[in-house]
């Protein structure tokens, strides 16, 4: 993700949301095991996102 922000030569301001998102994902990686949660039958989201995830699995 960070690499995709670097390759197109984004400005620091344009890159800020990419860095924020990447930092969030890295800091919370231990909680982002959606494949395991889905296999265990836990709901992983609500509404549109849950519907889309069902079609991907």
KEKE-3310 file (N, C-alpha, C; in steps of 0.2 Angstrom, whole numbers, plus 5000, padded with zeros to 4 digits):
npx = (5004:5009:5019:5012:5008:5020:5025:5018:5022:5016:5012:5017:5005:4995:4998:4996:4983:4985:4996:4991:4981:4989:4997:4987:4982:4994:4996:4985:4985:4985:4971:4965:4960:4951:4948:4949:4939:4928:4927:4924:4912:4908:4901:4907:4905:4893:4878:4881:4895:4896:4888:4895:4907:4902:4901:4913:4919)
npy = (4994:5006:5007:5009:5021:5028:5025:5032:5044:5053:5068:5074:5078:5071:5058:5056:5051:5037:5033:5035:5025:5013:5013:5011:4998:4990:4993:4986:4973:4961:4960:4959:4947:4941:4931:4919:4923:4923:4909:4903:4907:4919:4936:4947:4960:4973:4975:4982:4979:4966:4958:4959:4953:4940:4936:4935:4924)
npz = (5000:5004:4995:4983:4985:4984:4971:4960:4962:4972:4980:4997:5004:4996:4999:5012:5017:5012:5020:5033:5033:5030:5042:5051:5048:5050:5064:5069:5065:5072:5075:5063:5057:5047:5039:5047:5057:5049:5045:5057:5059:5063:5063:5051:5047:5043:5033:5017:5016:5022:5013:5001:5005:5007:4994:4989:4995)
capx = (5000:5014:5023:5008:5008:5026:5027:5015:5025:5011:5014:5016:4998:4991:5000:4994:4978:4988:5001:4987:4978:4994:4998:4981:4982:5000:4995:4979:4985:4983:4964:4962:4960:4944:4947:4948:4933:4922:4927:4922:4905:4907:4899:4913:4903:4886:4876:4884:4901:4895:4885:4901:4912:4899:4902:4921:4922)
capy = (5000:5012:5007:5011:5029:5031:5024:5037:5051:5057:5073:5072:5079:5066:5052:5056:5045:5031:5032:5034:5018:5008:5013:5008:4991:4988:4993:4982:4967:4955:4959:4958:4940:4940:4924:4915:4924:4920:4902:4902:4909:4926:4941:4951:4967:4973:4978:4981:4975:4959:4956:4959:4948:4933:4934:4934:4918)
capz = (5000:5004:4989:4978:4986:4982:4964:4956:4965:4975:4985:5004:5005:4993:5001:5019:5018:5011:5026:5038:5032:5031:5049:5055:5047:5053:5071:5071:5061:5076:5076:5057:5054:5045:5036:5053:5060:5044:5045:5063:5058:5066:5058:5050:5045:5042:5027:5011:5016:5023:5007:4996:5007:5005:4986:4988:4998)
cpx = (5004:5018:5019:5007:5015:5027:5024:5018:5020:5015:5013:5009:4994:4992:4998:4989:4981:4992:4996:4983:4983:4996:4993:4981:4988:4999:4990:4979:4983:4975:4961:4963:4953:4943:4945:4941:4927:4922:4924:4914:4903:4905:4905:4912:4896:4884:4879:4891:4901:4893:4891:4905:4909:4901:4909:4923:4918)
cpy = (5006:5013:5010:5019:5032:5030:5030:5044:5055:5062:5071:5072:5073:5059:5051:5051:5038:5029:5031:5027:5013:5007:5010:5000:4987:4987:4988:4975:4961:4954:4958:4951:4938:4934:4919:4916:4922:4913:4900:4904:4916:4931:4945:4958:4967:4976:4977:4977:4968:4955:4955:4953:4941:4931:4933:4927:4912)
cpz = (5000:4998:4983:4979:4984:4974:4959:4958:4967:4980:4992:5006:5002:4996:5009:5020:5017:5017:5032:5038:5033:5038:5053:5054:5050:5061:5073:5068:5065:5077:5069:5054:5052:5042:5042:5056:5055:5045:5052:5064:5062:5061:5057:5049:5045:5035:5021:5011:5017:5017:5002:4998:5006:4998:4985:4990:4995)
residu = (UNK:UNK:UNK:UNK:UNK:UNK:UNK:UNK:UNK:UNK:UNK:UNK:UNK:UNK:UNK:UNK:UNK:UNK:UNK:UNK:UNK:UNK:UNK:UNK:UNK:UNK:UNK:UNK:UNK:UNK:UNK:UNK:UNK:UNK:UNK:UNK:UNK:UNK:UNK:UNK:UNK:UNK:UNK:UNK:UNK:UNK:UNK:UNK:UNK:UNK:UNK:UNK:UNK:UNK:UNK:UNK:UNK)
# end
